[in-house]
C-alpha cells in the first residue's frame, strides 16, 4: 500500500515542492500519451484516491473535480503526440510528456516522484 514515506523523507531534507507524475495512454495503438504532474499541499487527504485503473469512470470524474477545484493543489497535464511517439519511441515520448507536465506547473518542483521507469 502506498504511503507518504518518500514525500516525508524529501520534505525533511528541505524539499518543499514534491510532484507526483504519472502517465496514461501507453497501451493504445494510436494516439497521444498524456502525463500529469501534481503537487499536493502537506497534510492533504482525499478519500478514495487510488490508482486510476482501479477506479470507476464516475469515481475518477468525481476525484478530478475535487482535486482540480482545490486552490492549493498544483497540477498540469501534457502530451506527446503520435508523431513524437513514432520518432522517439513510446518510452522516450512518455518521458517527454512527463517533463512537459512538470515544466508546466506554476511552481517548479524541487523533486519529482515518477510512477514507472525514470527519465
Helices and strands as residue ranges (DSSP letters): H 5-12, E 18-24, E 33-39, G 52-54, H 57-69, E 74-80, H 82-88, H 90-104, E 111-114
